[in-house]
Amino acid sequence: MKITVVGAGAVGATCADNIARKELAEEVVLVDIKEGLAEGKALDMFQTASMLEFDTRIVGSTNDYSKTANSDVVVITSGVPRKPGMTREELIGINAGIVKTVTENILKHSPNAIIIIISNPMDTMTYLALKNSGVAKNRIIGMGGILDSARFKAYLSAELQCSPNDLHAVVIGGHGDTTMIPLIRHATLNGKPVSSILSPEKQKQVVADTMVGGATLTKLIGTSAWYAPGAAGAMLVESIIRDQKKVFPCCVYLDGEYGEKDICIGVPVVIGRNGWEKILDYDLNEEEKALFAKSAEAVRNMNGVLSTLDVSA
Ligand code: APR
């Protein structure tokens, strides 16, 4: 197996590091536009192999896509990150051009690759990659829901004083501060509804904290986060490579599911060797359905911005 990660910045390098440690492939290729960055990070990472006991080769490349040829999975993290006070949506002007070019370069050398989009605004970048490339919809997956759900679990576990691993908690909808929908009514701790353990006020607080989880980190660090986004990307790659058929909330193309069409947005899907293989139909109540429709409207408005840029979708 061969995996390429485009963007050797904070998120891309962390993702590649996680992939190597998990030995998900014989070779990981890291690509960046900045001269020497990918080569340097790949070399540094590979020098941990004898200490961390993994056998994955890690190779770096400055914009030479021939090195990525025949990749099974490609993770796209290239682009600019958020600065404090910025929304993910404000990155669209710069990142759309980058994601478009990178996707084209990747497909020239790996026409059968499954492509994971991490660059923000992630829902719109996923839509752009799908529409621009014309590849089968199951092969383009936006990573946002896994990260948001992991943050949801982290906030819940702090409140409940429990292990995040004993929680089942999912965030669907868009990957934006105002568009994501942490499904608190569906969240459980060892099968017990969280709503029966936490007060309504605490539930509200956890949902609110989750929604601004990324912005909170950006304010603290001065740029957007990388440990959790990188780990989330690797988790998605793992379910594909090992054909685990895990269910994750991911940004995928909807064609009538959840009442929406011609949009990429977060819903629970089965992830396996063919990319996203099936959309699961969660039993949403009227309030949750209304939130999903509102979220889809916001994502669709953002997709509309693409037509004003020099990219086609
Ligand atoms: N091709 C390849 N790499 C590129 C290109 C390009 N056309 N344009 C930019 N890059 C590289 C940059 O050189 C940089 O090394 O993408 C990398 C981005 O890394 P960081 O600036 O560290 O940003 P990071 O925190 O990793 O975030 C990347 O993921 O979570 C999202 O919002 C975040 O969109 C952002 C992306």
py3Dmol code that shows the C-alpha trace and the ligand (Angstrom):
import py3Dmol

protein = """\
ATOM      1  CA  MET A   1       0.000   0.000   0.000  1.00  0.00           C
ATOM      2  CA  LYS A   2       1.083   3.561  -0.713  1.00  0.00           C
ATOM      3  CA  ILE A   3      -0.326   6.692   0.883  1.00  0.00           C
ATOM      4  CA  THR A   4       0.350  10.302  -0.089  1.00  0.00           C
ATOM      5  CA  VAL A   5      -0.168  13.287   2.163  1.00  0.00           C
ATOM      6  CA  VAL A   6      -0.182  16.660   0.389  1.00  0.00           C
ATOM      7  CA  GLY A   7       0.835  19.564   2.609  1.00  0.00           C
ATOM      8  CA  ALA A   8       3.755  18.942   4.952  1.00  0.00           C
ATOM      9  CA  GLY A   9       2.651  21.616   7.398  1.00  0.00           C
ATOM     10  CA  ALA A  10       1.287  21.040  10.885  1.00  0.00           C
ATOM     11  CA  VAL A  11      -1.715  18.862   9.979  1.00  0.00           C
ATOM     12  CA  GLY A  12      -0.127  16.983   7.047  1.00  0.00           C
ATOM     13  CA  ALA A  13       3.049  16.073   8.924  1.00  0.00           C
ATOM     14  CA  THR A  14       1.087  14.927  11.982  1.00  0.00           C
ATOM     15  CA  CYS A  15      -1.190  12.839   9.778  1.00  0.00           C
ATOM     16  CA  ALA A  16       1.794  11.238   7.981  1.00  0.00           C
ATOM     17  CA  ASP A  17       3.451  10.550  11.332  1.00  0.00           C
ATOM     18  CA  ASN A  18       0.341   8.764  12.620  1.00  0.00           C
ATOM     19  CA  ILE A  19       0.029   6.760   9.391  1.00  0.00           C
ATOM     20  CA  ALA A  20       3.674   5.668   9.586  1.00  0.00           C
ATOM     21  CA  ARG A  21       3.422   4.673  13.258  1.00  0.00           C
ATOM     22  CA  LYS A  22       0.338   2.596  12.516  1.00  0.00           C
ATOM     23  CA  GLU A  23       2.174   0.953   9.583  1.00  0.00           C
ATOM     24  CA  LEU A  24      -0.783   1.474   7.295  1.00  0.00           C
ATOM     25  CA  ALA A  25       1.421   1.355   4.187  1.00  0.00           C
ATOM     26  CA  GLU A  26       4.838   0.303   2.956  1.00  0.00           C
ATOM     27  CA  GLU A  27       5.416   3.863   1.774  1.00  0.00           C
ATOM     28  CA  VAL A  28       4.165   7.305   2.754  1.00  0.00           C
ATOM     29  CA  VAL A  29       4.900  10.216   0.402  1.00  0.00           C
ATOM     30  CA  LEU A  30       4.758  13.727   1.792  1.00  0.00           C
ATOM     31  CA  VAL A  31       4.394  16.562  -0.750  1.00  0.00           C
ATOM     32  CA  ASP A  32       4.662  20.308  -0.270  1.00  0.00           C
ATOM     33  CA  ILE A  33       5.158  23.322  -2.492  1.00  0.00           C
ATOM     34  CA  LYS A  34       7.737  24.839  -0.139  1.00  0.00           C
ATOM     35  CA  GLU A  35      11.242  23.804  -1.221  1.00  0.00           C
ATOM     36  CA  GLY A  36      12.741  21.109   1.032  1.00  0.00           C
ATOM     37  CA  LEU A  37       9.983  21.137   3.668  1.00  0.00           C
ATOM     38  CA  ALA A  38       8.476  17.746   2.795  1.00  0.00           C
ATOM     39  CA  GLU A  39      11.887  16.126   2.289  1.00  0.00           C
ATOM     40  CA  GLY A  40      13.090  17.456   5.644  1.00  0.00           C
ATOM     41  CA  LYS A  41      10.022  16.410   7.610  1.00  0.00           C
ATOM     42  CA  ALA A  42       9.978  12.986   5.924  1.00  0.00           C
ATOM     43  CA  LEU A  43      13.624  12.437   6.836  1.00  0.00           C
ATOM     44  CA  ASP A  44      13.086  13.539  10.440  1.00  0.00           C
ATOM     45  CA  MET A  45      10.052  11.257  10.738  1.00  0.00           C
ATOM     46  CA  PHE A  46      11.828   8.282   9.190  1.00  0.00           C
ATOM     47  CA  GLN A  47      14.643   8.720  11.690  1.00  0.00           C
ATOM     48  CA  THR A  48      12.138   7.838  14.446  1.00  0.00           C
ATOM     49  CA  ALA A  49      11.484   4.400  12.860  1.00  0.00           C
ATOM     50  CA  SER A  50      14.025   2.430  14.911  1.00  0.00           C
ATOM     51  CA  MET A  51      12.822   4.048  18.144  1.00  0.00           C
ATOM     52  CA  LEU A  52       9.100   3.829  17.485  1.00  0.00           C
ATOM     53  CA  GLU A  53       9.530   0.428  15.830  1.00  0.00           C
ATOM     54  CA  PHE A  54       7.760   0.928  12.516  1.00  0.00           C
ATOM     55  CA  ASP A  55       8.811  -0.135   9.047  1.00  0.00           C
ATOM     56  CA  THR A  56       7.001   2.388   6.864  1.00  0.00           C
ATOM     57  CA  ARG A  57       9.251   4.287   4.445  1.00  0.00           C
ATOM     58  CA  ILE A  58       8.587   8.043   4.407  1.00  0.00           C
ATOM     59  CA  VAL A  59       9.612  10.014   1.358  1.00  0.00           C
ATOM     60  CA  GLY A  60       9.367  13.779   0.798  1.00  0.00           C
ATOM     61  CA  SER A  61       8.862  15.672  -2.452  1.00  0.00           C
ATOM     62  CA  THR A  62       8.777  19.344  -3.433  1.00  0.00           C
ATOM     63  CA  ASN A  63       5.868  19.432  -5.856  1.00  0.00           C
ATOM     64  CA  ASP A  64       7.070  16.372  -7.828  1.00  0.00           C
ATOM     65  CA  TYR A  65       3.882  14.345  -8.185  1.00  0.00           C
ATOM     66  CA  SER A  66       5.582  11.512 -10.084  1.00  0.00           C
ATOM     67  CA  LYS A  67       6.767  10.342  -6.637  1.00  0.00           C
ATOM     68  CA  THR A  68       3.121   9.930  -5.595  1.00  0.00           C
ATOM     69  CA  ALA A  69       2.297   7.578  -8.500  1.00  0.00           C
ATOM     70  CA  ASN A  70      -0.087   4.726  -7.775  1.00  0.00           C
ATOM     71  CA  SER A  71      -1.070   5.875  -4.303  1.00  0.00           C
ATOM     72  CA  ASP A  72      -4.030   3.994  -2.848  1.00  0.00           C
ATOM     73  CA  VAL A  73      -5.116   6.835  -0.591  1.00  0.00           C
ATOM     74  CA  VAL A  74      -4.260  10.554  -0.759  1.00  0.00           C
ATOM     75  CA  VAL A  75      -4.849  13.024   2.062  1.00  0.00           C
ATOM     76  CA  ILE A  76      -5.009  16.705   1.051  1.00  0.00           C
ATOM     77  CA  THR A  77      -4.084  19.146   3.800  1.00  0.00           C
ATOM     78  CA  SER A  78      -2.431  21.826   1.653  1.00  0.00           C
ATOM     79  CA  GLY A  79      -3.606  25.375   2.108  1.00  0.00           C
ATOM     80  CA  VAL A  80      -3.579  28.152   4.634  1.00  0.00           C
ATOM     81  CA  PRO A  81      -4.745  27.576   8.213  1.00  0.00           C
ATOM     82  CA  ARG A  82      -6.978  29.837  10.306  1.00  0.00           C
ATOM     83  CA  LYS A  83      -5.608  32.735  12.324  1.00  0.00           C
ATOM     84  CA  PRO A  84      -7.312  33.851  15.559  1.00  0.00           C
ATOM     85  CA  GLY A  85     -10.694  35.432  14.837  1.00  0.00           C
ATOM     86  CA  MET A  86     -10.980  33.882  11.361  1.00  0.00           C
ATOM     87  CA  THR A  87     -13.670  31.415  10.376  1.00  0.00           C
ATOM     88  CA  ARG A  88     -12.878  28.338   8.280  1.00  0.00           C
ATOM     89  CA  GLU A  89     -15.049  29.859   5.573  1.00  0.00           C
ATOM     90  CA  GLU A  90     -12.738  32.861   5.176  1.00  0.00           C
ATOM     91  CA  LEU A  91     -10.032  30.584   3.761  1.00  0.00           C
ATOM     92  CA  ILE A  92     -11.999  29.747   0.631  1.00  0.00           C
ATOM     93  CA  GLY A  93     -10.346  32.256  -1.748  1.00  0.00           C
ATOM     94  CA  ILE A  94      -6.838  30.851  -1.307  1.00  0.00           C
ATOM     95  CA  ASN A  95      -7.571  27.208  -0.562  1.00  0.00           C
ATOM     96  CA  ALA A  96      -9.956  26.583  -3.476  1.00  0.00           C
ATOM     97  CA  GLY A  97      -7.202  27.194  -6.050  1.00  0.00           C
ATOM     98  CA  ILE A  98      -4.765  25.023  -4.098  1.00  0.00           C
ATOM     99  CA  VAL A  99      -7.177  22.112  -3.655  1.00  0.00           C
ATOM    100  CA  LYS A 100      -8.178  22.221  -7.336  1.00  0.00           C
ATOM    101  CA  THR A 101      -4.579  22.117  -8.610  1.00  0.00           C
ATOM    102  CA  VAL A 102      -3.475  19.488  -6.105  1.00  0.00           C
ATOM    103  CA  THR A 103      -6.412  17.187  -6.923  1.00  0.00           C
ATOM    104  CA  GLU A 104      -5.642  17.426 -10.650  1.00  0.00           C
ATOM    105  CA  ASN A 105      -1.954  16.639 -10.071  1.00  0.00           C
ATOM    106  CA  ILE A 106      -2.790  13.704  -7.832  1.00  0.00           C
ATOM    107  CA  LEU A 107      -5.234  12.113 -10.261  1.00  0.00           C
ATOM    108  CA  LYS A 108      -2.734  12.360 -13.130  1.00  0.00           C
ATOM    109  CA  HIS A 109      -0.483   9.932 -11.274  1.00  0.00           C
ATOM    110  CA  SER A 110      -2.966   7.992  -9.121  1.00  0.00           C
ATOM    111  CA  PRO A 111      -6.202   7.770 -11.129  1.00  0.00           C
ATOM    112  CA  ASN A 112      -7.715   5.220  -8.744  1.00  0.00           C
ATOM    113  CA  ALA A 113      -6.844   6.857  -5.438  1.00  0.00           C
ATOM    114  CA  ILE A 114      -9.342   7.510  -2.688  1.00  0.00           C
ATOM    115  CA  ILE A 115      -9.010  11.182  -1.748  1.00  0.00           C
ATOM    116  CA  ILE A 116      -9.471  12.605   1.728  1.00  0.00           C
ATOM    117  CA  ILE A 117      -9.943  16.361   2.053  1.00  0.00           C
ATOM    118  CA  ILE A 118      -8.846  18.164   5.213  1.00  0.00           C
ATOM    119  CA  SER A 119      -8.213  21.671   3.811  1.00  0.00           C
ATOM    120  CA  ASN A 120     -10.812  24.224   4.900  1.00  0.00           C
ATOM    121  CA  PRO A 121     -13.560  25.205   4.366  1.00  0.00           C
ATOM    122  CA  MET A 122     -13.700  21.425   4.237  1.00  0.00           C
ATOM    123  CA  ASP A 123     -17.289  20.871   3.020  1.00  0.00           C
ATOM    124  CA  THR A 124     -16.800  23.219   0.074  1.00  0.00           C
ATOM    125  CA  MET A 125     -13.310  21.886  -0.698  1.00  0.00           C
ATOM    126  CA  THR A 126     -14.760  18.346  -0.804  1.00  0.00           C
ATOM    127  CA  TYR A 127     -17.517  19.487  -3.161  1.00  0.00           C
ATOM    128  CA  LEU A 128     -14.960  21.271  -5.360  1.00  0.00           C
ATOM    129  CA  ALA A 129     -12.672  18.216  -5.508  1.00  0.00           C
ATOM    130  CA  LEU A 130     -15.587  15.963  -6.444  1.00  0.00           C
ATOM    131  CA  LYS A 131     -17.124  18.220  -9.071  1.00  0.00           C
ATOM    132  CA  ASN A 132     -13.831  19.251 -10.608  1.00  0.00           C
ATOM    133  CA  SER A 133     -12.373  15.747 -10.820  1.00  0.00           C
ATOM    134  CA  GLY A 134     -15.491  13.872 -11.866  1.00  0.00           C
ATOM    135  CA  VAL A 135     -14.350  10.730  -9.997  1.00  0.00           C
ATOM    136  CA  ALA A 136     -16.887   8.376  -8.417  1.00  0.00           C
ATOM    137  CA  LYS A 137     -18.536  10.005  -5.393  1.00  0.00           C
ATOM    138  CA  ASN A 138     -17.495   7.222  -2.997  1.00  0.00           C
ATOM    139  CA  ARG A 139     -13.825   8.107  -3.570  1.00  0.00           C
ATOM    140  CA  ILE A 140     -13.957  11.674  -2.228  1.00  0.00           C
ATOM    141  CA  ILE A 141     -14.301  12.010   1.546  1.00  0.00           C
ATOM    142  CA  GLY A 142     -14.085  15.129   3.677  1.00  0.00           C
ATOM    143  CA  MET A 143     -12.627  14.708   7.137  1.00  0.00           C
ATOM    144  CA  GLY A 144     -14.320  17.003   9.601  1.00  0.00           C
ATOM    145  CA  GLY A 145     -16.924  15.006  11.461  1.00  0.00           C
ATOM    146  CA  ILE A 146     -14.377  12.609  12.987  1.00  0.00           C
ATOM    147  CA  LEU A 147     -12.462  15.554  14.421  1.00  0.00           C
ATOM    148  CA  ASP A 148     -15.581  17.349  15.648  1.00  0.00           C
ATOM    149  CA  SER A 149     -16.881  14.107  17.199  1.00  0.00           C
ATOM    150  CA  ALA A 150     -13.539  13.519  18.949  1.00  0.00           C
ATOM    151  CA  ARG A 151     -13.750  17.037  20.395  1.00  0.00           C
ATOM    152  CA  PHE A 152     -17.358  16.389  21.426  1.00  0.00           C
ATOM    153  CA  LYS A 153     -16.210  13.242  23.265  1.00  0.00           C
ATOM    154  CA  ALA A 154     -13.328  15.106  24.897  1.00  0.00           C
ATOM    155  CA  TYR A 155     -15.651  17.800  26.295  1.00  0.00           C
ATOM    156  CA  LEU A 156     -18.212  15.190  27.369  1.00  0.00           C
ATOM    157  CA  SER A 157     -15.581  13.040  29.085  1.00  0.00           C
ATOM    158  CA  ALA A 158     -14.279  16.050  31.032  1.00  0.00           C
ATOM    159  CA  GLU A 159     -17.814  16.817  32.193  1.00  0.00           C
ATOM    160  CA  LEU A 160     -18.733  13.214  32.980  1.00  0.00           C
ATOM    161  CA  GLN A 161     -15.318  12.265  34.397  1.00  0.00           C
ATOM    162  CA  CYS A 162     -15.264   9.203  32.151  1.00  0.00           C
ATOM    163  CA  SER A 163     -13.041   7.762  29.464  1.00  0.00           C
ATOM    164  CA  PRO A 164     -13.644   9.278  26.008  1.00  0.00           C
ATOM    165  CA  ASN A 165     -13.436   5.682  24.762  1.00  0.00           C
ATOM    166  CA  ASP A 166     -16.606   4.719  26.656  1.00  0.00           C
ATOM    167  CA  LEU A 167     -18.585   7.378  24.849  1.00  0.00           C
ATOM    168  CA  HIS A 168     -20.484   7.202  21.605  1.00  0.00           C
ATOM    169  CA  ALA A 169     -21.049  10.745  20.368  1.00  0.00           C
ATOM    170  CA  VAL A 170     -21.409  12.027  16.839  1.00  0.00           C
ATOM    171  CA  VAL A 171     -21.319  15.413  15.127  1.00  0.00           C
ATOM    172  CA  ILE A 172     -23.062  15.717  11.758  1.00  0.00           C
ATOM    173  CA  GLY A 173     -23.706  18.634   9.384  1.00  0.00           C
ATOM    174  CA  GLY A 174     -21.151  21.145   8.166  1.00  0.00           C
ATOM    175  CA  HIS A 175     -17.636  21.497   9.576  1.00  0.00           C
ATOM    176  CA  GLY A 176     -18.075  25.109  10.653  1.00  0.00           C
ATOM    177  CA  ASP A 177     -18.495  26.829  14.014  1.00  0.00           C
ATOM    178  CA  THR A 178     -22.149  27.540  13.294  1.00  0.00           C
ATOM    179  CA  THR A 179     -22.976  24.659  10.936  1.00  0.00           C
ATOM    180  CA  MET A 180     -21.930  21.559  12.898  1.00  0.00           C
ATOM    181  CA  ILE A 181     -24.558  19.616  14.828  1.00  0.00           C
ATOM    182  CA  PRO A 182     -23.329  17.735  17.917  1.00  0.00           C
ATOM    183  CA  LEU A 183     -26.079  15.137  18.353  1.00  0.00           C
ATOM    184  CA  ILE A 184     -26.330  15.293  22.153  1.00  0.00           C
ATOM    185  CA  ARG A 185     -29.669  13.429  22.215  1.00  0.00           C
ATOM    186  CA  HIS A 186     -27.973  10.409  20.597  1.00  0.00           C
ATOM    187  CA  ALA A 187     -24.804  10.498  22.760  1.00  0.00           C
ATOM    188  CA  THR A 188     -24.326   7.568  25.127  1.00  0.00           C
ATOM    189  CA  LEU A 189     -21.930   6.509  27.884  1.00  0.00           C
ATOM    190  CA  ASN A 190     -21.673   2.720  27.903  1.00  0.00           C
ATOM    191  CA  GLY A 191     -25.100   2.565  26.269  1.00  0.00           C
ATOM    192  CA  LYS A 192     -26.737   5.018  28.711  1.00  0.00           C
ATOM    193  CA  PRO A 193     -28.031   8.265  27.190  1.00  0.00           C
ATOM    194  CA  VAL A 194     -25.848  11.192  28.229  1.00  0.00           C
ATOM    195  CA  SER A 195     -29.038  13.294  28.381  1.00  0.00           C
ATOM    196  CA  SER A 196     -30.120  11.211  31.384  1.00  0.00           C
ATOM    197  CA  ILE A 197     -26.849  11.924  33.252  1.00  0.00           C
ATOM    198  CA  LEU A 198     -25.995  15.560  32.423  1.00  0.00           C
ATOM    199  CA  SER A 199     -28.187  18.548  33.285  1.00  0.00           C
ATOM    200  CA  PRO A 200     -29.722  20.411  30.307  1.00  0.00           C
ATOM    201  CA  GLU A 201     -27.415  23.378  31.072  1.00  0.00           C
ATOM    202  CA  LYS A 202     -24.309  21.182  30.990  1.00  0.00           C
ATOM    203  CA  GLN A 203     -25.486  19.534  27.770  1.00  0.00           C
ATOM    204  CA  LYS A 204     -25.898  22.968  26.188  1.00  0.00           C
ATOM    205  CA  GLN A 205     -22.446  23.997  27.338  1.00  0.00           C
ATOM    206  CA  VAL A 206     -20.783  20.860  25.915  1.00  0.00           C
ATOM    207  CA  VAL A 207     -22.520  21.404  22.568  1.00  0.00           C
ATOM    208  CA  ALA A 208     -21.461  25.072  22.504  1.00  0.00           C
ATOM    209  CA  ASP A 209     -17.841  24.210  23.453  1.00  0.00           C
ATOM    210  CA  THR A 210     -17.707  21.552  20.745  1.00  0.00           C
ATOM    211  CA  MET A 211     -18.943  23.915  18.061  1.00  0.00           C
ATOM    212  CA  VAL A 212     -16.192  26.443  18.772  1.00  0.00           C
ATOM    213  CA  GLY A 213     -13.635  23.736  19.584  1.00  0.00           C
ATOM    214  CA  GLY A 214     -11.394  24.689  16.661  1.00  0.00           C
ATOM    215  CA  ALA A 215     -11.680  28.443  17.305  1.00  0.00           C
ATOM    216  CA  THR A 216     -10.773  27.934  20.980  1.00  0.00           C
ATOM    217  CA  LEU A 217      -7.543  26.235  19.931  1.00  0.00           C
ATOM    218  CA  THR A 218      -6.769  28.820  17.253  1.00  0.00           C
ATOM    219  CA  LYS A 219      -7.076  31.546  19.892  1.00  0.00           C
ATOM    220  CA  LEU A 220      -4.752  29.684  22.258  1.00  0.00           C
ATOM    221  CA  ILE A 221      -2.117  28.596  19.728  1.00  0.00           C
ATOM    222  CA  GLY A 222      -2.274  31.467  17.231  1.00  0.00           C
ATOM    223  CA  THR A 223      -2.935  29.097  14.322  1.00  0.00           C
ATOM    224  CA  SER A 224      -5.279  26.153  13.839  1.00  0.00           C
ATOM    225  CA  ALA A 225      -4.779  22.828  15.595  1.00  0.00           C
ATOM    226  CA  TRP A 226      -2.921  19.795  14.227  1.00  0.00           C
ATOM    227  CA  TYR A 227      -2.701  16.867  16.679  1.00  0.00           C
ATOM    228  CA  ALA A 228      -6.398  15.966  16.566  1.00  0.00           C
ATOM    229  CA  PRO A 229      -6.915  16.840  12.869  1.00  0.00           C
ATOM    230  CA  GLY A 230      -3.851  14.751  11.940  1.00  0.00           C
ATOM    231  CA  ALA A 231      -5.005  11.802  14.054  1.00  0.00           C
ATOM    232  CA  ALA A 232      -8.513  12.031  12.577  1.00  0.00           C
ATOM    233  CA  GLY A 233      -7.097  11.891   9.048  1.00  0.00           C
ATOM    234  CA  ALA A 234      -5.047   8.803   9.915  1.00  0.00           C
ATOM    235  CA  MET A 235      -8.080   7.101  11.489  1.00  0.00           C
ATOM    236  CA  LEU A 236      -9.979   7.573   8.257  1.00  0.00           C
ATOM    237  CA  VAL A 237      -7.045   6.213   6.225  1.00  0.00           C
ATOM    238  CA  GLU A 238      -6.849   3.189   8.537  1.00  0.00           C
ATOM    239  CA  SER A 239     -10.490   2.226   8.030  1.00  0.00           C
ATOM    240  CA  ILE A 240      -9.948   2.394   4.242  1.00  0.00           C
ATOM    241  CA  ILE A 241      -6.627   0.540   4.123  1.00  0.00           C
ATOM    242  CA  ARG A 242      -7.676  -2.190   6.575  1.00  0.00           C
ATOM    243  CA  ASP A 243     -11.229  -2.302   5.167  1.00  0.00           C
ATOM    244  CA  GLN A 244     -12.543  -1.925   8.709  1.00  0.00           C
ATOM    245  CA  LYS A 245     -16.047  -0.766   7.708  1.00  0.00           C
ATOM    246  CA  LYS A 246     -16.064   1.640  10.638  1.00  0.00           C
ATOM    247  CA  VAL A 247     -18.878   4.153  10.854  1.00  0.00           C
ATOM    248  CA  PHE A 248     -17.668   7.752  10.954  1.00  0.00           C
ATOM    249  CA  PRO A 249     -19.408  11.046  10.315  1.00  0.00           C
ATOM    250  CA  CYS A 250     -17.760  12.217   7.090  1.00  0.00           C
ATOM    251  CA  CYS A 251     -18.424  14.832   4.470  1.00  0.00           C
ATOM    252  CA  VAL A 252     -19.794  13.000   1.417  1.00  0.00           C
ATOM    253  CA  TYR A 253     -21.959  13.758  -1.607  1.00  0.00           C
ATOM    254  CA  LEU A 254     -25.673  13.522  -0.915  1.00  0.00           C
ATOM    255  CA  ASP A 255     -28.162  12.632  -3.584  1.00  0.00           C
ATOM    256  CA  GLY A 256     -31.418  12.821  -1.687  1.00  0.00           C
ATOM    257  CA  GLU A 257     -30.202  11.324   1.601  1.00  0.00           C
ATOM    258  CA  TYR A 258     -31.140  13.416   4.658  1.00  0.00           C
ATOM    259  CA  GLY A 259     -33.376  15.419   2.311  1.00  0.00           C
ATOM    260  CA  GLU A 260     -30.440  17.064   0.495  1.00  0.00           C
ATOM    261  CA  LYS A 261     -29.051  16.900  -3.039  1.00  0.00           C
ATOM    262  CA  ASP A 262     -25.927  18.157  -4.812  1.00  0.00           C
ATOM    263  CA  ILE A 263     -23.993  18.933  -1.654  1.00  0.00           C
ATOM    264  CA  CYS A 264     -21.115  17.452   0.364  1.00  0.00           C
ATOM    265  CA  ILE A 265     -21.854  17.538   4.094  1.00  0.00           C
ATOM    266  CA  GLY A 266     -21.256  15.423   7.203  1.00  0.00           C
ATOM    267  CA  VAL A 267     -23.384  12.314   7.691  1.00  0.00           C
ATOM    268  CA  PRO A 268     -22.604   8.888   9.196  1.00  0.00           C
ATOM    269  CA  VAL A 269     -21.012   6.607   6.606  1.00  0.00           C
ATOM    270  CA  VAL A 270     -19.367   3.189   6.468  1.00  0.00           C
ATOM    271  CA  ILE A 271     -15.686   3.550   5.528  1.00  0.00           C
ATOM    272  CA  GLY A 272     -13.899   0.652   3.846  1.00  0.00           C
ATOM    273  CA  ARG A 273     -11.639  -0.300   0.969  1.00  0.00           C
ATOM    274  CA  ASN A 274     -13.926   1.397  -1.575  1.00  0.00           C
ATOM    275  CA  GLY A 275     -13.963   4.709   0.258  1.00  0.00           C
ATOM    276  CA  TRP A 276     -17.347   5.622   1.711  1.00  0.00           C
ATOM    277  CA  GLU A 277     -19.527   2.606   1.054  1.00  0.00           C
ATOM    278  CA  LYS A 278     -22.885   3.404   2.590  1.00  0.00           C
ATOM    279  CA  ILE A 279     -24.736   6.306   4.212  1.00  0.00           C
ATOM    280  CA  LEU A 280     -26.489   5.423   7.460  1.00  0.00           C
ATOM    281  CA  ASP A 281     -29.895   6.886   8.120  1.00  0.00           C
ATOM    282  CA  TYR A 282     -29.947   8.324  11.642  1.00  0.00           C
ATOM    283  CA  ASP A 283     -33.326   8.793  13.226  1.00  0.00           C
ATOM    284  CA  LEU A 284     -33.391  12.587  13.532  1.00  0.00           C
ATOM    285  CA  ASN A 285     -36.248  14.401  15.288  1.00  0.00           C
ATOM    286  CA  GLU A 286     -37.860  17.531  13.838  1.00  0.00           C
ATOM    287  CA  GLU A 287     -35.476  19.887  15.632  1.00  0.00           C
ATOM    288  CA  GLU A 288     -32.403  17.967  14.407  1.00  0.00           C
ATOM    289  CA  LYS A 289     -33.806  17.810  10.873  1.00  0.00           C
ATOM    290  CA  ALA A 290     -34.308  21.598  10.919  1.00  0.00           C
ATOM    291  CA  LEU A 291     -30.721  22.107  12.123  1.00  0.00           C
ATOM    292  CA  PHE A 292     -29.454  19.849   9.337  1.00  0.00           C
ATOM    293  CA  ALA A 293     -31.446  21.763   6.692  1.00  0.00           C
ATOM    294  CA  LYS A 294     -30.074  25.073   8.038  1.00  0.00           C
ATOM    295  CA  SER A 295     -26.539  23.698   8.033  1.00  0.00           C
ATOM    296  CA  ALA A 296     -26.943  22.471   4.443  1.00  0.00           C
ATOM    297  CA  GLU A 297     -28.192  25.899   3.398  1.00  0.00           C
ATOM    298  CA  ALA A 298     -25.053  27.544   4.853  1.00  0.00           C
ATOM    299  CA  VAL A 299     -22.774  25.002   3.152  1.00  0.00           C
ATOM    300  CA  ARG A 300     -24.617  25.501  -0.131  1.00  0.00           C
ATOM    301  CA  ASN A 301     -24.157  29.276   0.146  1.00  0.00           C
ATOM    302  CA  MET A 302     -20.438  28.730   0.655  1.00  0.00           C
ATOM    303  CA  ASN A 303     -20.335  26.424  -2.382  1.00  0.00           C
ATOM    304  CA  GLY A 304     -21.938  29.264  -4.331  1.00  0.00           C
ATOM    305  CA  VAL A 305     -18.822  31.381  -3.694  1.00  0.00           C
ATOM    306  CA  LEU A 306     -16.867  28.939  -5.886  1.00  0.00           C
ATOM    307  CA  SER A 307     -18.557  30.336  -8.983  1.00  0.00           C
ATOM    308  CA  THR A 308     -17.139  33.795  -8.170  1.00  0.00           C
ATOM    309  CA  LEU A 309     -13.601  32.402  -7.979  1.00  0.00           C
ATOM    310  CA  ASP A 310     -11.324  31.235 -10.752  1.00  0.00           C
ATOM    311  CA  VAL A 311     -12.191  27.587 -10.105  1.00  0.00           C
ATOM    312  CA  SER A 312     -14.984  25.566 -11.621  1.00  0.00           C
ATOM    313  CA  ALA A 313     -17.203  23.213  -9.679  1.00  0.00           C
TER     314      ALA A 313
END
"""
ligand_1 = """\
36
APR
N 0.802 22.276 -2.917
C 1.355 21.642 -1.873
N 1.454 22.196 -0.641
C 0.970 23.423 -0.488
C 0.363 24.154 -1.539
C 0.292 23.526 -2.800
N -0.260 24.119 -3.851
N -0.020 25.348 -1.050
C 0.318 25.381 0.247
N 0.912 24.220 0.603
C 1.462 23.816 1.891
C 2.199 24.935 2.623
O 3.502 25.146 2.084
C 2.221 24.403 4.044
O 3.398 23.679 4.335
O 0.424 23.440 2.785
C 1.001 23.457 4.087
C -0.053 23.884 5.096
O 0.510 23.747 6.356
P 0.244 24.772 7.551
O 0.425 26.170 7.058
O 1.050 24.317 8.708
O -1.317 24.589 7.814
P -2.020 23.409 8.662
O -2.181 23.854 10.064
O -1.351 22.135 8.376
O -3.484 23.413 8.018
C -3.693 22.945 6.705
O -5.816 21.970 7.206
O -7.079 22.041 9.151
C -6.890 22.584 7.885
O -7.678 24.884 8.119
C -6.538 24.076 7.942
O -6.837 24.487 5.604
C -5.879 24.270 6.614
C -5.177 22.933 6.383
"""
view = py3Dmol.view(width=600, height=400)
view.addModel(protein, "pdb")
view.setStyle({"model": 0}, {"cartoon": {"style": "trace"}})
view.addModel(ligand_1, "xyz")
view.setStyle({"model": 1}, {"stick": {}})
view.zoomTo()
view.show()
